[in-house]
Amino acid sequence: TGSDDEISFMMSVSGEGTKLLTSKRIGDKLNLIGPLGNSFNTESISKNVVIVAGGLGVAPFPYLTKVIGNNSNIRTFIGGRSSNDIVTYGLVNYEIATDDGSLGFKGNVIQLLSTKINEIDAQNTKIFGCGPTRMLKALKEFAAENNVECEISTECAMACGFGICQGCPVESTTDDSKYLLVCKDGPIFNSRSVHL
C-alpha cells in the first residue's frame, strides 16, 4: 500500500486460518510476528531484472518492483490458471500467461518465459521468482539451462516461523546431509542452492 505503516494481505481461502482472516473487519486486531526470514538480494542486481510470478506468488513483487525502482530494466511474467487468477497491482512491463488461454499467452508462465529467451541477456540479467513449487522447479531448471542468475521465494506450511519446530525443511544442493529451513534460512534461496 502507499503508507509505510500499512500492510496488505493477498490470499486464497484454503483452510481454517485463511477463512478466519477473511472474517476480520476494519478495527479488528491481529497479532503478527515479523518480518521473518530473508529477502530478495537487490544489491547484486545486474542491468536487467526478470520477475516470474505464478498465482499468489505475485505477492512480493509490487514491493520488489518499488525497491528496484527505475534503475533497472524490469520485465515481469505473470501466470495463472485463468484470467481470474491474474494480479498486476504494482507491477510494470508485464506479460501474462494463463493455462486456459483466457488472457494472454496460452500455457504456463515458464513456457511464456521460454518463448522470450532470445530477448534476455543471460549475463546481465537476474531472475526473481515466486509461485507454486512445481513452477519454481521449472524456473530453477530454466535458469540453469540458460545460465541466468535466479533467486526463488519458496512456499511451505510453517508452524513456528522462526526455526524451532524444524517443520519447513528444504534440501540443500551443497551438502547432501543438510537441510535448510524455509522460515529461517529462506524463504528466498539462490535457485542453485536447493533441491525442489
MDAnalysis code that builds the backbone (N, CA, C; Angstrom):
import MDAnalysis as mda
import numpy as np

u = mda.Universe.empty(588, n_residues=196, atom_resindex=np.repeat(np.arange(196), 3), trajectory=True)
u.add_TopologyAttr("name", ["N", "CA", "C"] * 196)
u.add_TopologyAttr("resid", np.arange(1, 197))
u.add_TopologyAttr("resname", ["THR", "GLY", "SER", "ASP", "ASP", "GLU", "ILE", "SER", "PHE", "MET", "MET", "SER", "VAL", "SER", "GLY", "GLU", "GLY", "THR", "LYS", "LEU", "LEU", "THR", "SER", "LYS", "ARG", "ILE", "GLY", "ASP", "LYS", "LEU", "ASN", "LEU", "ILE", "GLY", "PRO", "LEU", "GLY", "ASN", "SER", "PHE", "ASN", "THR", "GLU", "SER", "ILE", "SER", "LYS", "ASN", "VAL", "VAL", "ILE", "VAL", "ALA", "GLY", "GLY", "LEU", "GLY", "VAL", "ALA", "PRO", "PHE", "PRO", "TYR", "LEU", "THR", "LYS", "VAL", "ILE", "GLY", "ASN", "ASN", "SER", "ASN", "ILE", "ARG", "THR", "PHE", "ILE", "GLY", "GLY", "ARG", "SER", "SER", "ASN", "ASP", "ILE", "VAL", "THR", "TYR", "GLY", "LEU", "VAL", "ASN", "TYR", "GLU", "ILE", "ALA", "THR", "ASP", "ASP", "GLY", "SER", "LEU", "GLY", "PHE", "LYS", "GLY", "ASN", "VAL", "ILE", "GLN", "LEU", "LEU", "SER", "THR", "LYS", "ILE", "ASN", "GLU", "ILE", "ASP", "ALA", "GLN", "ASN", "THR", "LYS", "ILE", "PHE", "GLY", "CYS", "GLY", "PRO", "THR", "ARG", "MET", "LEU", "LYS", "ALA", "LEU", "LYS", "GLU", "PHE", "ALA", "ALA", "GLU", "ASN", "ASN", "VAL", "GLU", "CYS", "GLU", "ILE", "SER", "THR", "GLU", "CYS", "ALA", "MET", "ALA", "CYS", "GLY", "PHE", "GLY", "ILE", "CYS", "GLN", "GLY", "CYS", "PRO", "VAL", "GLU", "SER", "THR", "THR", "ASP", "ASP", "SER", "LYS", "TYR", "LEU", "LEU", "VAL", "CYS", "LYS", "ASP", "GLY", "PRO", "ILE", "PHE", "ASN", "SER", "ARG", "SER", "VAL", "HIS", "LEU"])
u.atoms.positions = np.array([
    [0.837, -1.186, 0.000],
    [0.000, 0.000, 0.000],
    [0.876, 1.242, 0.000],
    [0.265, 2.407, -0.039],
    [1.003, 3.653, -0.143],
    [1.636, 4.128, 1.148],
    [1.126, 3.714, 2.271],
    [1.631, 4.196, 3.555],
    [2.662, 3.235, 4.129],
    [3.655, 3.788, 4.826],
    [4.692, 2.944, 5.413],
    [4.216, 2.174, 6.636],
    [3.070, 2.531, 7.193],
    [2.583, 1.819, 8.377],
    [1.390, 0.919, 8.064],
    [1.250, 0.542, 6.819],
    [0.175, -0.351, 6.409],
    [0.750, -1.562, 5.684],
    [0.085, -2.702, 5.836],
    [0.438, -3.888, 5.065],
    [-0.832, -4.421, 4.422],
    [-0.652, -5.165, 3.372],
    [-1.780, -5.791, 2.685],
    [-1.556, -7.295, 2.660],
    [-2.634, -8.036, 2.634],
    [-2.573, -9.485, 2.549],
    [-3.157, -9.922, 1.216],
    [-2.514, -10.886, 0.583],
    [-3.031, -11.499, -0.626],
    [-3.145, -12.984, -0.329],
    [-4.342, -13.533, -0.433],
    [-4.517, -14.938, -0.069],
    [-5.718, -15.530, -0.773],
    [-5.739, -16.835, -0.785],
    [-6.943, -17.547, -1.181],
    [-7.362, -18.372, 0.029],
    [-8.639, -18.556, 0.207],
    [-9.131, -19.311, 1.352],
    [-8.879, -20.790, 1.097],
    [-8.020, -21.384, 1.948],
    [-7.672, -22.790, 1.740],
    [-7.740, -23.611, 3.015],
    [-8.084, -22.995, 4.125],
    [-8.168, -23.711, 5.392],
    [-8.777, -22.805, 6.444],
    [-8.746, -23.281, 7.685],
    [-9.364, -22.527, 8.774],
    [-8.679, -21.181, 9.018],
    [-7.349, -21.127, 8.905],
    [-6.628, -19.879, 9.160],
    [-6.981, -18.783, 8.181],
    [-6.965, -19.099, 6.887],
    [-7.303, -18.078, 5.888],
    [-8.794, -17.746, 5.927],
    [-9.619, -18.730, 6.271],
    [-11.055, -18.457, 6.424],
    [-11.277, -17.473, 7.564],
    [-10.568, -17.656, 8.649],
    [-10.673, -16.762, 9.804],
    [-10.204, -15.350, 9.436],
    [-9.109, -15.247, 8.670],
    [-8.617, -13.931, 8.263],
    [-9.633, -13.176, 7.405],
    [-10.363, -13.890, 6.543],
    [-11.335, -13.213, 5.688],
    [-12.537, -12.704, 6.478],
    [-12.738, -13.190, 7.688],
    [-13.857, -12.714, 8.513],
    [-13.500, -11.446, 9.290],
    [-12.245, -11.034, 9.275],
    [-11.820, -9.843, 10.008],
    [-12.367, -8.588, 9.347],
    [-12.654, -7.589, 10.145],
    [-13.206, -6.327, 9.670],
    [-12.335, -5.169, 10.125],
    [-12.552, -4.001, 9.544],
    [-11.808, -2.805, 9.927],
    [-11.971, -2.589, 11.433],
    [-10.845, -2.394, 12.096],
    [-10.838, -2.194, 13.540],
    [-10.488, -3.443, 14.320],
    [-10.620, -4.626, 13.697],
    [-10.210, -5.865, 14.372],
    [-8.700, -5.859, 14.533],
    [-8.226, -6.520, 15.570],
    [-6.785, -6.571, 15.825],
    [-6.242, -7.956, 15.509],
    [-5.016, -7.966, 14.993],
    [-4.297, -9.204, 14.700],
    [-2.956, -9.148, 15.398],
    [-2.488, -10.276, 15.877],
    [-1.128, -10.369, 16.407],
    [-0.245, -10.905, 15.297],
    [0.842, -10.194, 15.002],
    [1.765, -10.593, 13.949],
    [3.171, -10.710, 14.510],
    [3.923, -11.654, 13.978],
    [5.348, -11.762, 14.257],
    [6.047, -11.526, 12.932],
    [6.960, -10.575, 12.900],
    [7.650, -10.360, 11.640],
    [8.414, -9.067, 11.634],
    [9.175, -8.809, 10.642],
    [9.375, -9.713, 9.496],
    [10.280, -10.885, 9.876],
    [10.059, -12.005, 9.237],
    [10.843, -13.219, 9.487],
    [11.560, -13.623, 8.205],
    [12.618, -14.400, 8.347],
    [13.337, -14.903, 7.182],
    [14.144, -13.822, 6.492],
    [14.493, -14.085, 5.248],
    [15.333, -13.172, 4.482],
    [14.522, -12.475, 3.395],
    [15.194, -11.731, 2.554],
    [14.527, -11.032, 1.458],
    [15.343, -11.201, 0.184],
    [14.760, -10.796, -0.929],
    [15.481, -10.849, -2.186],
    [16.727, -9.980, -2.090],
    [17.819, -10.443, -2.680],
    [19.075, -9.694, -2.679],
    [19.074, -8.726, -3.851],
    [18.812, -7.477, -3.544],
    [18.758, -6.460, -4.600],
    [20.102, -5.775, -4.799],
    [21.093, -6.105, -3.968],
    [22.413, -5.481, -4.111],
    [23.158, -6.003, -5.325],
    [22.887, -7.245, -5.709],
    [23.628, -7.840, -6.819],
    [22.844, -7.790, -8.128],
    [21.956, -6.832, -8.246],
    [21.142, -6.745, -9.469],
    [21.995, -6.267, -10.630],
    [21.900, -6.999, -11.711],
    [22.564, -6.607, -12.942],
    [21.719, -5.552, -13.634],
    [22.003, -5.318, -14.879],
    [21.283, -4.291, -15.622],
    [19.808, -4.656, -15.819],
    [19.511, -5.924, -16.010],
    [18.154, -6.361, -16.329],
    [17.582, -7.249, -15.228],
    [16.297, -7.079, -14.965],
    [15.593, -7.886, -13.974],
    [14.407, -8.553, -14.646],
    [14.243, -9.849, -14.376],
    [13.079, -10.586, -14.844],
    [12.359, -11.096, -13.602],
    [11.094, -10.745, -13.480],
    [10.250, -11.224, -12.389],
    [9.323, -12.280, -12.957],
    [9.238, -13.423, -12.256],
    [8.366, -14.514, -12.696],
    [7.458, -14.872, -11.531],
    [6.159, -14.689, -11.725],
    [5.183, -14.910, -10.662],
    [4.117, -15.885, -11.104],
    [3.801, -16.832, -10.244],
    [2.732, -17.780, -10.516],
    [1.641, -17.660, -9.469],
    [0.426, -17.352, -9.894],
    [-0.708, -17.257, -8.976],
    [-0.472, -16.239, -7.877],
    [-0.686, -16.665, -6.628],
    [-0.479, -15.771, -5.486],
    [0.997, -15.470, -5.253],
    [1.867, -16.127, -6.004],
    [3.296, -15.831, -5.932],
    [3.630, -14.430, -6.398],
    [2.654, -13.709, -6.887],
    [2.843, -12.319, -7.294],
    [2.996, -11.407, -6.066],
    [2.609, -11.873, -4.895],
    [2.528, -11.037, -3.692],
    [3.794, -10.240, -3.347],
    [4.998, -10.797, -3.424],
    [6.161, -9.994, -3.028],
    [6.644, -9.002, -4.078],
    [6.081, -9.047, -5.273],
    [6.693, -8.303, -6.370],
    [6.307, -6.833, -6.512],
    [5.157, -6.375, -6.038],
    [4.955, -4.922, -6.056],
    [6.007, -4.201, -5.210],
    [6.323, -4.763, -4.042],
    [7.337, -4.136, -3.190],
    [8.721, -4.243, -3.822],
    [9.068, -5.414, -4.368],
    [10.367, -5.566, -5.021],
    [10.497, -4.599, -6.189],
    [9.448, -4.454, -6.969],
    [9.462, -3.511, -8.094],
    [9.715, -2.093, -7.591],
    [9.084, -1.744, -6.483],
    [9.278, -0.413, -5.896],
    [10.713, -0.227, -5.409],
    [11.279, -1.257, -4.766],
    [12.652, -1.187, -4.250],
    [13.655, -1.042, -5.390],
    [13.468, -1.817, -6.445],
    [14.385, -1.760, -7.590],
    [14.279, -0.406, -8.270],
    [13.061, 0.094, -8.390],
    [12.843, 1.412, -8.984],
    [13.169, 1.450, -10.460],
    [13.465, 2.612, -10.950],
    [13.700, 2.810, -12.372],
    [15.147, 2.575, -12.786],
    [15.985, 2.115, -11.859],
    [17.394, 1.909, -12.178],
    [17.627, 0.681, -13.048],
    [16.664, -0.202, -13.111],
    [16.831, -1.441, -13.867],
    [15.745, -1.587, -14.914],
    [16.052, -2.362, -15.908],
    [15.079, -2.719, -16.918],
    [14.331, -3.940, -16.395],
    [13.089, -3.759, -15.965],
    [12.302, -4.839, -15.369],
    [11.325, -5.391, -16.395],
    [11.306, -6.722, -16.518],
    [10.274, -7.417, -17.296],
    [9.594, -8.371, -16.342],
    [8.274, -8.385, -16.363],
    [7.504, -9.200, -15.432],
    [6.658, -10.200, -16.204],
    [6.733, -11.451, -15.779],
    [5.948, -12.527, -16.379],
    [5.036, -13.086, -15.290],
    [3.728, -13.042, -15.542],
    [2.736, -13.460, -14.556],
    [1.937, -14.622, -15.122],
    [1.755, -15.665, -14.320],
    [0.981, -16.815, -14.760],
    [-0.124, -17.159, -13.795],
    [-1.187, -17.761, -14.328],
    [-2.309, -18.227, -13.516],
    [-3.115, -19.246, -14.283],
    [-4.014, -19.903, -13.583],
    [-4.851, -20.899, -14.250],
    [-5.781, -20.242, -15.270],
    [-6.349, -19.091, -14.873],
    [-7.258, -18.356, -15.766],
    [-7.097, -16.863, -15.510],
    [-7.842, -16.057, -16.247],
    [-7.769, -14.606, -16.067],
    [-8.177, -14.194, -14.662],
    [-8.980, -14.994, -13.981],
    [-9.392, -14.694, -12.607],
    [-8.242, -14.796, -11.613],
    [-7.153, -15.452, -11.994],
    [-6.016, -15.660, -11.094],
    [-4.888, -14.669, -11.332],
    [-5.101, -13.679, -12.175],
    [-4.039, -12.742, -12.539],
    [-4.164, -11.450, -11.741],
    [-3.063, -11.083, -11.073],
    [-2.991, -9.823, -10.324],
    [-1.810, -9.043, -10.891],
    [-2.047, -7.783, -11.263],
    [-0.984, -6.955, -11.843],
    [-0.674, -5.722, -10.999],
    [-1.320, -5.587, -9.858],
    [-1.143, -4.415, -8.997],
    [0.340, -4.159, -8.694],
    [0.793, -2.955, -8.944],
    [2.152, -2.545, -8.589],
    [3.245, -3.089, -9.485],
    [2.888, -3.774, -10.549],
    [3.880, -4.380, -11.425],
    [4.046, -3.563, -12.704],
    [5.188, -3.716, -13.345],
    [5.470, -2.966, -14.573],
    [5.890, -3.924, -15.682],
    [5.709, -3.491, -16.910],
    [6.172, -4.228, -18.097],
    [5.824, -5.712, -18.024],
    [4.563, -5.998, -17.791],
    [4.187, -7.394, -17.584],
    [3.581, -8.043, -18.821],
    [3.831, -9.355, -18.877],
    [3.219, -10.229, -19.876],
    [2.537, -11.336, -19.108],
    [1.414, -11.804, -19.628],
    [0.561, -12.725, -18.892],
    [0.428, -14.051, -19.627],
    [0.426, -15.127, -18.833],
    [0.146, -16.470, -19.347],
    [-0.969, -17.076, -18.505],
    [-1.933, -17.685, -19.164],
    [-2.973, -18.425, -18.445],
    [-3.054, -19.832, -19.014],
    [-3.243, -20.785, -18.126],
    [-3.310, -22.181, -18.551],
    [-4.445, -22.408, -19.549],
    [-5.572, -21.708, -19.326],
    [-6.721, -21.922, -20.205],
    [-6.770, -20.962, -21.395],
    [-5.810, -20.059, -21.482],
    [-5.770, -19.126, -22.598],
    [-6.768, -17.986, -22.511],
    [-7.399, -17.797, -21.355],
    [-8.411, -16.742, -21.223],
    [-7.811, -15.344, -21.200],
    [-6.504, -15.241, -20.974],
    [-5.828, -13.943, -21.006],
    [-4.371, -14.164, -21.387],
    [-3.912, -13.449, -22.379],
    [-2.510, -13.524, -22.782],
    [-2.143, -14.848, -23.431],
    [-0.901, -15.257, -23.181],
    [-0.330, -16.477, -23.736],
    [-1.061, -17.697, -23.182],
    [-1.362, -18.668, -24.036],
    [-1.986, -19.904, -23.556],
    [-0.898, -20.891, -23.177],
    [-0.788, -21.164, -21.888],
    [0.223, -22.053, -21.345],
    [0.670, -21.520, -19.997],
    [1.695, -22.144, -19.444],
    [2.143, -21.674, -18.141],
    [3.206, -20.578, -18.290],
    [3.524, -19.945, -17.183],
    [4.405, -18.776, -17.218],
    [5.836, -19.139, -17.634],
    [6.288, -20.349, -17.348],
    [7.640, -20.763, -17.754],
    [7.670, -21.000, -19.259],
    [6.593, -21.525, -19.811],
    [6.511, -21.665, -21.269],
    [6.560, -20.294, -21.934],
    [5.853, -19.322, -21.365],
    [5.896, -17.960, -21.901],
    [7.313, -17.406, -21.815],
    [7.944, -17.546, -20.664],
    [9.318, -17.073, -20.478],
    [10.253, -17.723, -21.495],
    [10.063, -18.999, -21.755],
    [10.914, -19.716, -22.713],
    [10.802, -19.141, -24.124],
    [9.638, -18.603, -24.467],
    [9.492, -18.012, -25.802],
    [10.236, -16.688, -25.912],
    [10.656, -16.136, -24.789],
    [11.324, -14.830, -24.775],
    [12.825, -14.938, -24.498],
    [13.363, -16.149, -24.445],
    [14.766, -16.334, -24.066],
    [15.716, -15.581, -24.988],
    [15.387, -15.445, -26.247],
    [16.263, -14.718, -27.170],
    [16.322, -13.226, -26.874],
    [15.374, -12.729, -26.095],
    [15.336, -11.316, -25.729],
    [16.013, -11.050, -24.384],
    [16.492, -12.109, -23.737],
    [17.085, -11.981, -22.405],
    [18.595, -12.148, -22.499],
    [19.323, -11.152, -22.026],
    [20.784, -11.199, -21.977],
    [21.180, -11.893, -20.667],
    [21.432, -13.198, -20.751],
    [21.657, -14.007, -19.555],
    [22.767, -13.466, -18.657],
    [23.830, -12.972, -19.235],
    [24.967, -12.497, -18.443],
    [24.633, -11.250, -17.630],
    [23.671, -10.474, -18.079],
    [23.324, -9.219, -17.414],
    [21.903, -9.213, -16.880],
    [21.406, -10.383, -16.500],
    [20.030, -10.497, -16.037],
    [19.973, -11.290, -14.739],
    [19.060, -10.885, -13.876],
    [18.768, -11.647, -12.665],
    [17.273, -11.911, -12.630],
    [16.914, -13.167, -12.353],
    [15.518, -13.566, -12.263],
    [15.126, -13.650, -10.794],
    [13.931, -13.149, -10.484],
    [13.325, -13.307, -9.170],
    [12.016, -14.047, -9.382],
    [11.806, -15.164, -8.675],
    [10.599, -15.952, -8.877],
    [9.885, -16.300, -7.594],
    [8.567, -16.373, -7.682],
    [7.746, -16.826, -6.559],
    [6.485, -17.450, -7.128],
    [6.101, -18.584, -6.557],
    [4.901, -19.273, -7.020],
    [4.881, -20.678, -6.463],
    [4.018, -21.512, -6.995],
    [3.939, -22.899, -6.530],
    [5.266, -23.633, -6.755],
    [5.534, -24.625, -5.932],
    [6.792, -25.368, -6.003],
    [7.035, -25.937, -7.394],
    [6.007, -26.438, -8.032],
    [6.155, -27.001, -9.387],
    [6.672, -25.944, -10.362],
    [6.147, -24.724, -10.252],
    [6.611, -23.630, -11.110],
    [8.054, -23.269, -10.774],
    [8.371, -23.217, -9.478],
    [9.732, -22.865, -9.068],
    [10.745, -23.905, -9.538],
    [10.352, -25.159, -9.528],
    [11.237, -26.213, -10.031],
    [11.516, -26.003, -11.519],
    [10.480, -25.688, -12.284],
    [10.653, -25.426, -13.721],
    [11.493, -24.168, -13.937],
    [11.322, -23.158, -13.096],
    [12.112, -21.932, -13.211],
    [13.568, -22.202, -12.869],
    [13.795, -23.022, -11.860],
    [15.156, -23.411, -11.481],
    [15.852, -24.091, -12.663],
    [15.159, -25.000, -13.328],
    [15.712, -25.698, -14.490],
    [15.955, -24.732, -15.642],
    [15.016, -23.808, -15.874],
    [15.160, -22.805, -16.924],
    [16.409, -21.959, -16.675],
    [16.590, -21.497, -15.441],
    [17.736, -20.650, -15.101],
    [19.048, -21.407, -15.280],
    [19.079, -22.672, -14.868],
    [20.298, -23.470, -15.008],
    [20.625, -23.723, -16.476],
    [19.624, -24.078, -17.258],
    [19.838, -24.368, -18.678],
    [20.305, -23.137, -19.452],
    [19.860, -21.965, -19.018],
    [20.188, -20.731, -19.733],
    [21.246, -19.893, -19.026],
    [21.810, -20.457, -17.935],
    [22.884, -19.806, -17.188],
    [22.522, -18.376, -16.759],
    [21.331, -18.252, -16.153],
    [20.850, -16.968, -15.657],
    [20.804, -17.029, -14.135],
    [21.302, -15.998, -13.469],
    [21.219, -15.921, -12.016],
    [19.750, -15.857, -11.615],
    [19.378, -16.606, -10.568],
    [17.967, -16.693, -10.191],
    [17.813, -16.884, -8.691],
    [16.909, -16.105, -8.104],
    [16.509, -16.284, -6.712],
    [15.035, -16.654, -6.702],
    [14.696, -17.632, -5.844],
    [13.311, -18.072, -5.750],
    [12.813, -17.919, -4.319],
    [11.573, -17.503, -4.192],
    [10.920, -17.412, -2.890],
    [10.045, -18.646, -2.756],
    [10.421, -19.526, -1.838],
    [9.751, -20.816, -1.693],
    [8.525, -20.706, -0.799],
    [7.624, -21.649, -0.986],
    [6.407, -21.710, -0.192],
    [6.401, -22.995, 0.612],
    [5.957, -22.884, 1.859],
    [5.922, -24.057, 2.715],
    [4.997, -23.766, 3.892],
    [4.273, -24.770, 4.339],
    [3.483, -24.600, 5.561],
    [4.455, -24.466, 6.731],
    [4.231, -23.488, 7.579],
    [5.129, -23.236, 8.705],
    [4.330, -23.221, 10.002],
    [4.900, -23.834, 11.014],
    [4.236, -23.838, 12.320],
    [4.731, -22.679, 13.174],
    [6.035, -22.640, 13.448],
    [6.541, -21.608, 14.367],
    [6.975, -20.335, 13.647],
    [7.581, -20.459, 12.471],
    [8.010, -19.292, 11.720],
    [9.414, -18.818, 11.998],
    [10.116, -19.417, 12.967],
    [11.483, -18.960, 13.232],
    [12.460, -20.075, 13.570],
    [12.200, -21.301, 13.145],
    [13.189, -22.361, 13.156],
    [13.183, -23.342, 14.307],
    [12.340, -23.171, 15.285],
    [12.356, -24.073, 16.435],
    [11.728, -25.425, 16.106],
    [10.627, -25.436, 15.358],
    [9.902, -26.688, 15.128],
    [10.533, -27.568, 14.051],
    [11.403, -26.988, 13.211],
    [12.048, -27.741, 12.132],
    [11.038, -28.314, 11.140],
    [9.890, -27.658, 10.984],
    [8.810, -28.190, 10.177],
    [8.791, -27.760, 8.715],
    [9.787, -26.977, 8.276],
    [9.748, -26.487, 6.888],
    [11.102, -26.686, 6.196],
    [11.582, -27.929, 6.140],
    [12.902, -28.156, 5.540],
    [12.885, -28.147, 4.020],
    [13.999, -27.715, 3.452],
    [14.244, -27.829, 2.025],
    [15.687, -28.336, 1.890],
    [15.893, -29.287, 0.998],
    [17.201, -29.930, 0.875],
    [18.213, -29.032, 0.175],
    [19.398, -28.941, 0.775],
    [20.480, -28.146, 0.212],
    [21.175, -28.917, -0.904],
    [21.601, -28.227, -1.944],
    [22.355, -28.870, -3.022],
    [23.844, -28.906, -2.712],
    [24.283, -28.118, -1.738],
    [25.709, -28.033, -1.443],
    [26.166, -29.065, -0.418],
    [25.240, -29.653, 0.318],
    [25.594, -30.630, 1.341],
    [24.477, -31.661, 1.400],
    [24.760, -32.910, 0.979],
    [23.734, -33.948, 0.902],
    [23.064, -34.236, 2.235],
    [23.743, -33.948, 3.351],
    [23.164, -34.254, 4.655],
    [22.517, -33.040, 5.307],
    [22.485, -31.910, 4.613],
    [21.985, -30.686, 5.229],
    [20.642, -30.257, 4.654],
    [19.781, -29.871, 5.560],
    [18.508, -29.270, 5.184],
    [18.492, -27.831, 5.671],
    [17.927, -26.976, 4.859],
    [17.749, -25.580, 5.230],
    [16.292, -25.390, 5.629],
    [16.021, -24.395, 6.446],
    [14.660, -24.121, 6.872],
    [14.104, -22.948, 6.083],
    [12.922, -23.135, 5.511],
    [12.303, -22.087, 4.718],
    [12.071, -20.840, 5.564],
    [11.651, -21.013, 6.819],
    [11.323, -19.861, 7.653],
    [12.546, -19.084, 8.116],
    [13.647, -19.771, 8.369],
    [14.817, -19.129, 8.957],
    [15.919, -18.862, 7.931],
    [16.247, -19.850, 7.096],
    [17.290, -19.701, 6.086],
    [16.748, -19.083, 4.807],
    [15.454, -19.126, 4.628],
    [14.768, -18.585, 3.461],
    [13.784, -17.539, 3.918],
    [12.702, -17.381, 3.219],
    [12.183, -18.291, 2.206],
    [12.859, -18.149, 0.850],
    [13.779, -17.179, 0.727],
    [14.398, -16.923, -0.562],
    [15.761, -17.593, -0.634],
    [15.972, -18.326, -1.715],
    [17.219, -19.044, -1.932],
    [17.709, -18.808, -3.358],
    [19.021, -18.869, -3.537],
    [19.558, -18.948, -4.887],
    [19.039, -20.260, -5.457],
    [18.520, -20.239, -6.656],
    [17.885, -21.439, -7.212],
    [18.841, -22.620, -7.317],
    [20.145, -22.349, -7.386],
    [21.130, -23.434, -7.481],
    [21.415, -24.084, -6.124],
    [20.982, -23.471, -5.023],
    [21.381, -23.943, -3.704],
    [20.402, -24.905, -3.046],
    [19.241, -25.137, -3.681],
    [18.247, -26.023, -3.074],
    [17.660, -26.987, -4.090],
    [17.270, -28.172, -3.575],
    [16.513, -29.148, -4.367],
    [15.036, -28.865, -4.143],
    [14.270, -28.881, -5.201],
    [12.809, -28.701, -5.057],
    [12.077, -29.957, -5.453],
])
